[in-house]
Amino acid sequence: ALTNTAQNIAFPAVALSGADQTVLAAAAVWQAKDARGTGDGWNVTIGSTNFTGAGTIAVANFKVKQDQADIVTVSGNTAPNSLVTTFQSLSGTPLKVLQATGGAGMGTYDYTPDFQLTVPASTAAGSYTANVTVSINSGP
């Protein structure tokens, strides 16, 4: 089977200050596993909606990066490669974050994506949520 285990993305509370503020989410280990035995490769994508609640924070303010050093081989052969080593905006269109080319990525791999959110100065006070979609797909 080809599986991915993602964790909730939790940002700290933000004290509004009248200026744009960028906050980092708490780090959490995710896991990708390719136990198919085919060597066909795979990729992990992440997409998101806008943050909504007391108002709206545009999804373009929600960014992800994956440092190559934060991909750990638990067991298996060559680890997948990060395709987002600098912060890139998420959107409704899935962003390819990890990629295992043919013959690689056969096994279990822990990875720790970093997330940041820029809270605009004009944001209304209150709680906000977004729906994040994480998928693991066959093929590089």
N, C-alpha and C positions, 0 to 999 in steps of 0.2 A: 504494500500500500504506500501511497504518497500522502503524507500528513504534515500539517503545520499546527503548532500550538502557539497562539498569540495571547498576550496578557492585556488587561485593561490599561489604558493610558491615563494616568492621573497627574493633573497639574496642581500646583499649590494655589492657595487663595491669593488673590492680588488686591492690594490696597490701592484703589484708584488715586492717581496723583495729578491728573490733568495733562499727563505726557504719555506718549506711547511707551509700553513696557513689554519686554520680551522675557518670558519665563520658560524654564526647562521642566519637562515632565520627569517624574521619578523613574529611574532606570529599572527595567524588568527584563529578565531573560526569556526569550522566545525560543522555540525549537522546531526545526525542519527535519523530516525523516523521509528517506527514500529507501524503502525495503522491497522495491519491485524486482530488483536484480536484472534490469534491462539495460542500464547505462544510457537511457534515452535523454538524460538531463532534465532540468526543471527550473522554475523561477517562482519567486514570491513577489506578489504585487500588493500595494496598499492604496486605497482610495478613501475619501471622506466627504461628508456633507459639510455645509456651513455649521458653525456653532450657533445654536439658538437658545433662547431663554428669555431674559429681560429685554433682549434686543437680538442683534445678529452680529457675529464676528465672521467675516468672510473666510472661506476655506483657504484662500491664498495666503492667509496669515499663519497657517498651520504647516509646519515643515518637518521633514525627516531627514536623517542621515544615518549611514551605517558604516562605521569604521571597519576596515578589513581586519584590524587587530582584535576586534570584538566578535569575531566569528571563530568558534572553537569546535574542533573535531572531537566529538564524544567517542565515536567509533566510525570506521569507514575509510574511504580513500580521500582523494583531493577535495578540499572544502570548496564551497561555492564562492563566487566573487561578489563583492559589493559593487553596485552600479550607481550608488549615491554617497560618495565620500565627502560631499559638502552638503549643507542644508538645501533641500529642494522643496518647493511648495507642493502640497497635496491638492487634489481636486476630485471631482466625481469620476474622472478618467483614471483608472488604476495606474500607478507609477511602479515600474519594475525596480525592485530594491535589491534582490539577490538573483544570481544566475549560476546554475551549474551546467556547464557545457557537456556534450556527449561524453560518456565514460567517467565523468566526475560526479561528485555529490552523492555517491552511493554509500549510505550510512545515516548517521544521526549527527546533527550539527546544532549547537547552541549559538544564538546570536542576540545581541543587545542593541536594538535600534535606539537612536536618540531623537527625541521630539521636542520642538519648541513652538511656542505660540506667541505672536505679537498681539497684545491687547491694545487697541487704539485708544487714544486719549478721549475720544467721544463715546466710549463704551458705557452703557447704562449699568448701574450696580445690579447684581443678582447672580444667579447660577446659570451656567451654560453647559450644553452637551452637544456632541456631534456623533453621528453614526460612522464608524470606521469599518471598512471592509478589507479583510486580509485574505488573500487566496494563494494557494500553491498550485501551480499549473505544470503539466507535462511539457517537456521541450524547453530548450534554452530560450 
